[in-house]
Amino acid sequence: MLRPLLAAALIALAAPLSAAEVRELAWSEMVPADAPAQVVEPAPLHDLSQLANALSESGPAVGQQSPAAPVVKQLDGLAVKLPGYIVPLDVTEEGRVIEFLLVPYFGACIHVPPPPSNQIVHVTTELGVLLDALYQPFWIEGPLKVEQSSSELAEAGYQMQAEKIYAYELPDS
Protein backbone atom coordinates (compact mmCIF):
# COMPACT_ATOMS: atom_id res chain seq x y z
CA MET A 1 0.00 0.00 0.00
CA LEU A 2 2.75 2.47 0.90
CA ARG A 3 4.89 1.53 -2.11
CA PRO A 4 2.30 2.57 -4.79
CA LEU A 5 1.66 5.85 -2.96
CA LEU A 6 5.38 6.57 -2.75
CA ALA A 7 5.83 5.76 -6.45
CA ALA A 8 2.94 8.05 -7.41
CA ALA A 9 4.36 10.86 -5.29
CA LEU A 10 7.82 10.50 -6.86
CA ILE A 11 6.35 10.53 -10.37
CA ALA A 12 4.31 13.65 -9.57
CA LEU A 13 7.40 15.44 -8.23
CA ALA A 14 9.65 14.37 -11.09
CA ALA A 15 7.25 15.35 -13.91
CA PRO A 16 7.92 19.11 -13.77
CA LEU A 17 11.67 18.50 -13.70
CA SER A 18 11.72 16.18 -16.71
CA ALA A 19 9.44 18.30 -18.87
CA ALA A 20 11.08 21.72 -18.70
CA GLU A 21 8.25 23.58 -20.34
CA VAL A 22 8.96 26.41 -22.67
CA ARG A 23 6.81 29.41 -21.82
CA GLU A 24 5.30 31.32 -24.72
CA LEU A 25 6.11 34.92 -23.94
CA ALA A 26 4.33 38.02 -25.20
CA TRP A 27 6.29 41.23 -25.72
CA SER A 28 4.01 43.01 -23.25
CA GLU A 29 5.17 40.63 -20.49
CA MET A 30 8.70 41.99 -20.86
CA VAL A 31 7.62 45.39 -19.52
CA PRO A 32 7.17 45.67 -15.73
CA ALA A 33 3.55 46.29 -14.68
CA ASP A 34 4.56 49.42 -12.76
CA ALA A 35 6.68 50.88 -15.59
CA PRO A 36 5.63 54.17 -17.17
CA ALA A 37 3.50 53.71 -20.27
CA GLN A 38 5.54 53.36 -23.42
CA VAL A 39 4.45 53.52 -27.01
CA VAL A 40 6.09 51.01 -29.32
CA GLU A 41 5.88 52.37 -32.87
CA PRO A 42 5.34 51.62 -35.68
CA ALA A 43 2.80 48.84 -36.08
CA PRO A 44 4.07 45.66 -37.76
CA LEU A 45 4.87 46.15 -41.44
CA HIS A 46 3.53 43.42 -43.67
CA ASP A 47 4.01 45.17 -47.02
CA LEU A 48 6.94 43.21 -48.41
CA SER A 49 7.36 45.70 -51.28
CA GLN A 50 9.06 47.96 -48.70
CA LEU A 51 11.57 45.28 -47.66
CA ALA A 52 14.43 46.59 -49.81
CA ASN A 53 14.02 50.12 -48.44
CA ALA A 54 13.86 48.90 -44.84
CA LEU A 55 16.99 46.78 -45.19
CA SER A 56 18.93 49.47 -47.06
CA GLU A 57 21.93 50.90 -45.22
CA SER A 58 21.72 54.25 -47.05
CA GLY A 59 19.25 56.04 -44.79
CA PRO A 60 20.09 57.88 -41.60
CA ALA A 61 20.21 56.04 -38.30
CA VAL A 62 17.50 56.96 -35.82
CA GLY A 63 17.61 57.22 -32.03
CA GLN A 64 16.21 54.53 -29.78
CA GLN A 65 12.93 55.28 -27.97
CA SER A 66 14.05 54.24 -24.44
CA PRO A 67 17.58 52.78 -24.33
CA ALA A 68 17.40 51.97 -20.58
CA ALA A 69 13.77 50.86 -20.18
CA PRO A 70 12.98 48.76 -17.07
CA VAL A 71 12.94 44.97 -17.43
CA VAL A 72 11.13 42.11 -15.69
CA LYS A 73 13.79 40.46 -13.51
CA GLN A 74 11.55 37.42 -12.82
CA LEU A 75 12.01 36.33 -16.46
CA ASP A 76 15.73 35.66 -15.89
CA GLY A 77 16.61 32.04 -16.60
CA LEU A 78 13.17 31.02 -17.93
CA ALA A 79 12.97 28.83 -21.02
CA VAL A 80 10.81 30.91 -23.37
CA LYS A 81 9.65 31.17 -26.94
CA LEU A 82 9.07 34.61 -28.36
CA PRO A 83 7.87 35.67 -31.83
CA GLY A 84 9.54 38.53 -33.63
CA TYR A 85 11.60 39.87 -36.46
CA ILE A 86 15.33 39.45 -36.92
CA VAL A 87 17.69 42.42 -37.29
CA PRO A 88 21.08 40.95 -38.26
CA LEU A 89 24.27 41.85 -36.41
CA ASP A 90 26.65 39.10 -37.61
CA VAL A 91 26.41 37.03 -40.80
CA THR A 92 28.64 34.11 -41.79
CA GLU A 93 30.31 33.84 -45.20
CA GLU A 94 27.58 31.31 -46.06
CA GLY A 95 24.89 33.94 -45.50
CA ARG A 96 23.60 32.69 -42.14
CA VAL A 97 22.74 35.21 -39.43
CA ILE A 98 24.28 33.97 -36.17
CA GLU A 99 23.88 37.09 -34.03
CA PHE A 100 20.86 39.37 -34.17
CA LEU A 101 18.37 41.56 -32.36
CA LEU A 102 14.87 40.12 -32.02
CA VAL A 103 12.27 42.87 -32.19
CA PRO A 104 8.45 42.96 -32.13
CA TYR A 105 7.92 44.65 -35.51
CA PHE A 106 9.46 44.62 -38.96
CA GLY A 107 12.03 47.29 -39.78
CA ALA A 108 12.92 48.14 -36.18
CA CYS A 109 16.48 49.39 -35.64
CA ILE A 110 17.02 50.15 -39.31
CA HIS A 111 15.21 53.32 -40.41
CA VAL A 112 12.56 53.63 -37.75
CA PRO A 113 13.35 54.30 -34.11
CA PRO A 114 14.37 51.10 -32.33
CA PRO A 115 11.85 50.05 -29.69
CA PRO A 116 12.60 50.49 -25.97
CA SER A 117 15.39 48.23 -24.71
CA ASN A 118 12.85 46.02 -22.87
CA GLN A 119 11.40 45.20 -26.29
CA ILE A 120 14.68 43.95 -27.77
CA VAL A 121 16.42 40.60 -27.23
CA HIS A 122 20.07 40.20 -28.25
CA VAL A 123 20.26 36.65 -29.65
CA THR A 124 23.23 34.47 -30.48
CA THR A 125 22.91 31.09 -32.13
CA GLU A 126 24.95 28.36 -33.74
CA LEU A 127 21.92 27.45 -35.88
CA GLY A 128 21.84 30.60 -37.94
CA VAL A 129 19.04 31.92 -40.11
CA LEU A 130 19.44 32.41 -43.84
CA LEU A 131 19.77 36.08 -44.65
CA ASP A 132 17.25 35.65 -47.47
CA ALA A 133 14.53 34.59 -44.97
CA LEU A 134 14.53 37.72 -42.81
CA TYR A 135 11.33 39.18 -44.29
CA GLN A 136 9.24 36.87 -42.15
CA PRO A 137 8.72 36.63 -38.39
CA PHE A 138 10.27 33.77 -36.41
CA TRP A 139 9.76 31.97 -33.12
CA ILE A 140 12.97 31.99 -31.09
CA GLU A 141 13.33 29.53 -28.18
CA GLY A 142 15.88 29.35 -25.42
CA PRO A 143 16.77 30.51 -21.92
CA LEU A 144 16.14 34.22 -21.45
CA LYS A 145 18.70 36.31 -19.58
CA VAL A 146 17.78 39.65 -18.07
CA GLU A 147 20.97 41.46 -18.98
CA GLN A 148 21.74 44.67 -20.91
CA SER A 149 23.50 44.33 -24.22
CA SER A 150 24.75 47.02 -26.56
CA SER A 151 25.22 47.01 -30.33
CA GLU A 152 25.71 49.66 -32.98
CA LEU A 153 21.96 49.55 -33.67
CA ALA A 154 20.36 49.57 -30.21
CA GLU A 155 20.48 48.71 -26.53
CA ALA A 156 18.78 45.43 -25.58
CA GLY A 157 17.39 44.65 -22.13
CA TYR A 158 17.42 40.89 -22.64
CA GLN A 159 19.72 38.23 -24.09
CA MET A 160 19.20 34.68 -25.33
CA GLN A 161 21.25 31.79 -26.68
CA ALA A 162 18.70 30.41 -29.19
CA GLU A 163 18.16 26.65 -29.07
CA LYS A 164 15.39 26.63 -31.70
CA ILE A 165 14.48 29.03 -34.49
CA TYR A 166 11.51 28.42 -36.77
CA ALA A 167 9.10 30.38 -38.93
CA TYR A 168 6.15 32.02 -37.22
CA GLU A 169 2.91 31.05 -38.90
CA LEU A 170 -0.45 32.65 -38.27
CA PRO A 171 -3.06 30.24 -36.95
CA ASP A 172 -5.69 29.15 -39.47
CA SER A 173 -8.79 31.32 -39.36
Secondary structure, 3 states (H helix, E strand, C coil): CHHHHHHHHHHHHHHHHHCCCCEECCHHHHCCCCCCCCCCCCCCCCCHHHHHHHHCCCCCCCCCCCCCCCCCHHHCCCEEEEEEEEEEEEECCCCEEEEEEEECCCCECCCECCCCHHHCEEEEEEEEEEHHHCCCCEEEEEEEEEEEEECCCCEEEEEEECCEEEECCCCCC
